[in-house]
């Protein structure tokens, strides 16, 4: 195994990243830390050292590249793995076309290592489609793509969370296991005083071959239930819409028949009346749209739908809530809210400006996440960060974590704006208690269903939906393991298991719910009781 890997004449390293203990490989915090510290010479030193040590590494490994010495150097018990490696090595030395694919699938050294260019992923697709032939054993040798994280030394004065690792991507026979890979790489890396991070080293599964556990089937079941509800709700809406259209056409048809009958009765009297009758008929015919359509429009589909559902049982009403076309139509029919000013006239709500603030803030947040997440897997991390950190415009990215404060501000503003008028109408402690219980229940019900649905899909389904050289499909190597271990603490993840956060981006919902359920009742009640004291507490 060792000699086969080294025959590629490369040390294949994947993207640098900085990880905290038990943290996922790729996260917003890792990219942000790397960006902010990349101008520090202590961060640059490992990249410079690895660039200078590549040649020395090849020199130290070269004597072991003799295939005849393979079994003497390998100290593993997997004989099938050893035999497959020997077969591939001999095929490479003989320039066998299929064996050369093992070299082609391996990552290649890219230019600009000192600038952070150590993202050498090779071709995962080619590796997994290799079917070399072992002539000694007369069987095919398939490829398996693996990634091994190699620790690089960093200065002790750097923050403890800043640990730079290189990902060594390679193509090995499927008969070899991760343990074989770890043993062999430890032998190789010991020659250049480097060590392997066993906890993050893994071999990729082929798409669709990830084991389907209980979380997967729970996610599929919930997803099927939601899809069925959407289909039933849409079907109910289509039936009601068909009834509405049928009634509209029936009314129009009956009026046209009445108009024709009326004209015929007038025509039978005399010729002079016929002329006037024709005029009346023309007026009625041309005016039919003016007579019929206002009646139809007066009973619009939304009103007709409400009238029909009001006579149905609660089960039908509940299922109709999941109608896709009606909810989509209703969403695009929303109009700006209005209020009554002091003079008693309707005017636009002055808080409509929050929509613009929300859009601009969301653009800011998306921009920050795009930069920070992509910088972890880029080939010019240090160069990009060092160049842009000197520009004043880049402060928008550095300050991106503070952009979320705008949403906290808007949430607090709207809560106060909508809640204080209701609190002024409360005259007893009993009603005050009922109000806050209702407020709490409404807040939890509003956030939790969608939150739990995303959590279930992320935990049990998403890992089966995609694969790639930078994504570990093993739940134990991502924050999925945290979701499975303590999903019940998601609303308290800033207090409980703060270092093992499930879905790192969900921290905002935790803070939002805590502010709404704990701080809002305290401060708003103080504002109602003693206004100056409440303002003092808020400031």
N, C-alpha and C positions, 0 to 999 in steps of 0.2 A: 504494500500500500504506500509506504513512505517513498520508495523509489519511483513508483508510478507517478505520484503527484509531483515529484521534483523533476521528472523528465520533461515537464512542461516548460522548464527553464524560467518560471515566473513564481514570484510570491504574489498571489492574487488577493488583494485586499479590497473590501467593499467600503461603504461610506463611513466617514468618521462621525461619531455622535457622542454626546455627553449624557451619561445616565446616572441617576441616583440609584441607591440600593433598592432592589425589587421594583424598579420603575420600568415601564415599557421602553423598547428600544427607540421608537420614534415618538416624540411628544413635543408640544409647544414649548415647554420649559427647557428641554434639551437644546433645541434650535436657538432659543433666545439667549441662553447662557453662552453658547458657542459664538454667537454673533457679538455679544457684548465684550467677551474676553479675547476675541481673536486678534485685537491689536496688541495684546500682551506678548512679549517675547517668550514668556514661559509656555504659552500655548504653541507658538511657532516651533519651538525647539524639537518636539517629537517628530514633526513633519520633516524638518531638516535632517534629523538623525536617521529616519527611515530611508530617506533618499540616499544618504551616504552609505548606509549599511547594506543596500541591495547587492552591490558588487561583492562585498565581503561575504554576504550570505551565499551567493552562488559559488564563490571560491570554496567555502567550507563544506558545501553540500556535494560538489562535483565528484569527489572520490567515491561517493556511495551510489552513483548512478549506474553501476554495473548490475544488470539483472541477475547474474549468477550469484551475487551476494545478497539477494533480496531476503531469502528465508533465514539467513544468518542474522540479519539486522532486525527483522520483524519479530516482535515478541508478543504476538497475539495468537489466540487459540482458534480463530476463524480460518480454517484451512481453505474453505471455498473462496473467501475473500482474497487470500494470498494467491491462489491459483488463477483467479480471474485477473488480478493485477499483473501477474507474470505474463499471462497471455496477451494482455493489452500492450505491455512494454515491448515484448518481442515483435508485436505487430507494428508498433511505432518505429522501431529500429529497421524493420523491413519496408517501411514506407507504405504499409497497407492502407488502402483508401479509407476503409471503415475505421481503422484505428486512428488515422490522422484526425478524425472528427473529435476525438477526445481532446486533442490539442486545440482545435478550433473552438470548442465549447468553453475552454478555460478563459478567464479574464486576462486582459493584456494591460501592461503598464501604460498609463496615459501620461501625456506631458503635464508638467506643472505640479509635481508632487509637493514642492515647497509652498505652493499656493492652495494646497488642500486637495489636489487631484489624486485621490486614492479610492475613487469609486470605480472599481474594476470588476464588473459583474459578469462579464462573459455572456454566454447565451444559455439561459435556462431551458428554453424550448428545444434547442439542438441537443443538449445533454440528455433530456428525458426521452428523446426519440432515437438515441443511438442504440443499435442492435448489432454489436460486434460479435464475432464468432470465435469461440475458444476451440481451436483445432485439437488440443490435447484431450479435452473432455467432450468434444462434439456437442456443444450447446452454445446458445446465444448469450452474450453478456450485455445487459441493458444498463443504461446510465442513470445515475441519481444525482441531483444537484444538491449540494450542501453548502452551508455558510458557517464559518467559524470565526469568532471574535477574538482578536489578538490584542492584549493589553499593551499600551504604550506608556512609558514612564512620564510622569508630569511632575512639576515642581511642587514641593510640599506647601508652599505659601499660597497656592491656588485654592479656591473654595473646594471643599470636600466633594461636592457633587460634580465637579468638572473632571471627568475621567474620559480621556480620549481612547477609543478603541478602533482597530482596523478590522474589517470583515473580510476574511479569507474565503473567497468563493471558489468552488472546485467541482469537478465532475468525477464521480467515483462509481464503481460497479454497484448494482443493487444488492449484491451478496454481502457488501460491507455495511456495518452499522455505525451509528454515531460513536459508540464506544471505541470501535476500531479507529475511527477518524481521530478521536481525542488522543489515543495512545500514540499514534503515528505522528501527529502534529507536535505533541510534546517533545518527541525525540528530535524533530526538525528544529523547533523553536529554541530548544535548550542550547543549540550551537551558537545562537546569536543573542543569548540572554533575554529572550522574550518569553512570555507565558500566555497560555490560552485561557479564555474565560469560558469554563465548562458550562456555566449556567445559561449562557445565551447561545451556545453553539447548537445548531440544529440542522437536520436534513429536511428538505422540502418534500411535501407529498404531491403526487400528481393530482391535477384538478379532478374533483369528484371522488377521490379516494380517502378523504378525511373521515374517520369513524363518526357515525351518527349516533350521538348519545341522547340521553333523556331531554336535555335542553333543546336539542334540535327538534325533537318531535313535539315538545311543548310549543315552541315557536311556530312550527308548521300548523299545529292545531289552532292556535290563536289567530294566525294569519288567515287560515281558511274560514274561521268564524267571521272575521271582519269582512272578508270578500263576499261571503254569503249574505251578510247583512246589507252590504252595499248593493248587491244584485237584487235582493228582495225589495229594498227601499226604492231603487230605480224602477223596478217593475210596477210597484204600486203607483208611483208617480206617472208612469206612462199610461196606466189604465185610467187614472183620474184625468189626465190630459186628453185621452181619447174620448172620454165621456163629455168633457167640456167642449171639444171640437164638434162632436156629434150634436150636442144640444144647440150650439151656435148655428150649425148648418140647418138644423131642424127649424129653428125660429125663422131663419132667413127664407127657407122654403115655404113655410106656412104663410108668411107675409106676402110672398110673391103670388101664391095661389089665391089668397084673399084679394089681392090687387087685380088679378086677371078676372076673377069672378065678378068683382065690382064693375069692371069695365064692360064686361059682356052684358050685364043687366042694364047698364046705362045705354048701351048701343041698341038694345031691342026697343027702345021707346020711339025714337025718331032720328032722322038723319042729322038734324041740327044738333041734337043732343050728342050724336056720335062724334061730331067734330069737337064739341066741347069735351066729350068724354075722352077723346084721344088726347086732347091737351091735358086733361086731368091725369090720364094714364101716363103720359110722358112726364108730367110733374112728379107723379108718384114713383115712376120707375127711376127717374134720375135722382129723386130725393130719397130713394130706398136706403142708400148708404148713410144718408143723414139721419134717417129714422131708426134703422135697424142697428147700425154700428154703434151709435151712442149707447144703446141698451146693452149691447154685448160688451162694450168697453166698460160700462158701469159695473159689470160683474166680471172683473178681470180674472185671469187664471189663479192668481194668488188668493183672491177672495173666494173663488169657487172651490179651490182646494181646501181652504180653511173650513168652508161650509160643509163639504163632504166629510172631512176628517173629524169634525166636531160631533158627527153622529156615529162615528166608529168607536170601537172599544180601545182600551189603552194599549193593547198589543199592536194593533194596526198603526196607531199614532206613533208608537215607539219605533216601529220598523220604517215608517215613512221619514223619520229623521235622517236616515242614511241615504236618501236619494241624492245621487251624484249630480244630475242635471239641475234639480231645483236649488241645491246648495250652491252650485257654481253660478247659476243665474242670480241668486239672491246676493252672492258676494259682489258681483259686478254692478248691482243695482244700489249699492250703498251710497248715500248722499251725505255731504258734510253736515254735521250737527249744528243746530241753531239754538239760540237762547233768547229770552225776552230781556231787553235792556230796561233801563230805568224809566224810559218814556213809554214802555209797553209795546214796543215794536220788536219784531223778530230780526235778529242779526246773527252773523256767523259767530260760532264759538271762538273766543280769543285763544283757546288752547290748540287750535288747528295747526299752529306753528310747530307743535311737537311732532307732527308727521314728517316735516322736513328735517328736524333734528334727528329723528329716528333713522331716516334714510341715510343721511350723511354719516351718522355714527356707525351704522351697519357696514357701509362701504369702508370705513376706517378699520373696523374689526376684521373684515374679510381680507383687506390688504395686508394687515399684520400677520394673519394666519398663513396666507399664501407665501409670504417671504420666509417666515420662520420655519414652516414645515418643509418647504422645498430646499432650504439651505442645508438641511441635514444630509440630503442625498446628492448634493451638487459636487462638481469637480473643481470648483474655484472658491470654496468657502472662505478661506482666509483672505484671498485677494479681494473678493467682493466686499466683505465686511470692512476691511481696512480702508478700501477706497471710499465707500459710501458713509462710513461713520464720521468722516471729516466734513461731510456736507450738511448744512443746516436743514435741508429738506428731509434728510433721512431721520430726523428726530420724530417725524410722524410715526415711523416704524418702531423706533426705540420706545416711544411713549404709548404704543398701541395697547398695552395692558390697562392703561388708565382710561381708555375709551369706554370701557364698560361702566364707568362711573356715571356717564350720561344716562344710561338706562336705569341705574339706581335712583338718580335724581328724578327722572320722569315718573318712575313708579311711585316714589314718595309723594310727588306733587299731585298725581292723579288720585292716589289714595286719600290724601288730605282734602282735595277739592270735592270729592264725591262723598266722603264720609262725614265731614263736619256738619253739613246741613241736616243729615239724618240724626246725628247725635243731639243737635239742638232741640229736636222734637221729642226726645226721650225724657220722661219725667220721673222714672222710678228705677231703683237698682235692678229690679226684676227684668224690666224691659231692656236695661243696659246689658245685663248678662245674656239675654236672648239674642240681642243684636250681635254681640261679639261671637257667640256660638255660631250663629248663621254666617257671619263673616268668615270665620275659620273654616267651616264646612264648605262654603262656596269656593274658597281659595284652594283648598286641597282637591276638591272634585274637579276644578278647572285645570289643574296642572298634572295630577297623578295619572289619569288614564293614558294620555299620550306619552308621558314619561315612561311608564311601565311597558307600553308597547314597543317603544324604541329600545328599551333595555333588553327586553326579551329577544327582539330581532338581532340586536348587536351581540348578545351573549350566545345565542344558539344557532343563528342562521347565517350571519354575514361571513363567518370564517369559511363557510362552504361555498360562498358565491364568487370568490376571486382568489387568484394566486399570483405570485411574482417573486423575483429574486430579492426584493427588499421587504417582503411581508412574510412573517412566520405564521403558518397556519395552525401551529400548536397553541391551543388556548393558554397553556402554562407559560408561554413566552410573551403574552400580551396582557393588557389590563382586563381581558375577559375573565381571567382567573379571579380577579378581585370582585368582579360582578357576581360570579357564581358563589364566592365565599361569603360575602356580606352585602348582598343586594338590598337587604332590608334597611341598611344604614345610609342609603343614598342621599336622603334629606339632611343627614348629619355628618357628611363626609369631611367637613372642615373641623370636626371635633373628634369623631370616631374613625379610626383607620385613615388618618389624614395622609399617611405615606402610601396607602394602597387604594387610591381613588378609582372608582369605577366610572368609565366614560369621563375623562378629565374635563371636558368642556361643560359638564353638567354642574360644575361648582356654582355657577351663577344661580341656578334654580334653588340650590340649597340656601344660599344667602338670601335670595328673594323671598323664599317661604319663611325663613326665620325672621326677617325684618317685618314681614306682613303679620305674622302670628304672635310675635313677642314684642317687638318695638312699637309697632303701630298702635296697639291697644293702650300701651303705657303712655306714650307721648300725646296721642290724641285725647285721651281722657284727661291728662294734665292740662292740655290746652282748653278743654271745656270747663274744667273746675277753676283753675287759676291760670289765666292766659299768660301772664308775665312769667310765671314759674315754668310753664310748658315751653315757652320760647327759650328760656334760659337753659333748659335741659337739652333742647334741640341744638343749640349752638355750643 
